[in-house]
Amino acid sequence: MINQTAYALGANRSCIRDLFEYGRARAAVVGEENVFDFTLGNPSIPSPAEVNETICRILKDTDSLLVHGYTTAVGDWETRQAIAADLNSRYGANTGAEDFFLGSGAAPELVAVFRALAVEGGEILAIAPYFPEYKPFAENAGLIFKVVPPDVPNFQISLPAVEAMLTERTQAVILNSPNNPSGVVYTRQTLEQLSALLERKAAQYGHPIYIISDEPYRELAYGVEVPFLPLIYRDTVVCYSYSKSLSLPGERIGYVYVPKEAADSRALYAAIAGAARACGHVCAPSLWQKVIARCTHLRPDLASYDRNRRTLYEGLTKLGYETAKPDGAFYLFVKAPGGDANAFLEKAKQKDLLVVPGDGFGCPGYFRLCYCVSYDKIVRSLPVFGELMG
Ligand code: PLP
């Protein structure tokens, strides 16, 4: 006998993966340069050179048994201390090593936090558009997953919509800013208003409502502020990842930050560690913990993403496409001409242009473009988008 929920998750391939493979197959026929594949969120800027240099230095100056050995489950103290010092100097976070749990990227960190908050009948709210994996992560943890309708056309957060969905069973709200798939950065005003609402409701219900801040794109912002949520809302837990900020998605390294000030902070921290343990977490990759300890000061060079972003946004807007202002991450979320994103995709496929329909992000009628592709492809895709508008 096989667990049918697990089977369904494994057997039903993701739409993004299918499209990507379709793009590979077309590239073999018509040539790589003739396929405009905007589907996959894989970073296209290299890691800063200092990352690779640091690996080499560690391999030279550190005992190999230490480099490759198990670390404690929560992660090396030095690494957690370095991350705390970085957040203290950037935001005045008032934190220390003991507030951090090193994980293998945001995905397993989110799973651990969801499981730590999964009480009988507990609910979690996601704001559309949202990262599709939240749903299986939450439901598999035993939480009831509820989606707050999108705040169109700006894709900030509709407070009345959140208020309408909060109940006494709400355990957490998951936020992701800069956002996948919209590229929108939630403003300080949006976050302060949400914070006031959650504080009021938590007091009414007599228990905390946590914000889980999913932050793989924290460092990918183009001239706008990405407010540091724990300083706006006390009961925030941060899931951070170096997958996009240092272009290390295959290396699996990140952290959970549980601020001391958060409600039941130490119990929550222990529950996150326990939930990770129950999912088979042993420790985050040891070499990468040591790299991060020496690289917390590094930030990505966003020049090429920014050029792609501006060219695509301006080009599409001129052609008459409507899209939210993409201030962060590497995505554009575009309203499908005619209103049907799946029909648009079928039309676009005829021209070897691939986009991801918004249905899986909780936002039908829109499609996502991932602009971590070559600048040349961006420029050459614009006439194709023009034809698709006609
Ligand atoms: N959350 C969001 C919004 C993402 O876009 C991604 C990856 O694309 C993840 C989490 C998972 O990232 P990681 O590679 O750190 O597990």
Boltz pocket constraint, residues with backbone or C-beta under 6 A from the ligand:
constraints:
  - pocket:
      binder: B
      contacts: [[A, 41], [A, 104], [A, 105], [A, 106], [A, 107], [A, 108], [A, 131], [A, 176], [A, 178], [A, 180], [A, 214], [A, 216], [A, 240], [A, 241], [A, 242], [A, 243], [A, 249], [A, 253], [A, 254]]
      max_distance: 6.0
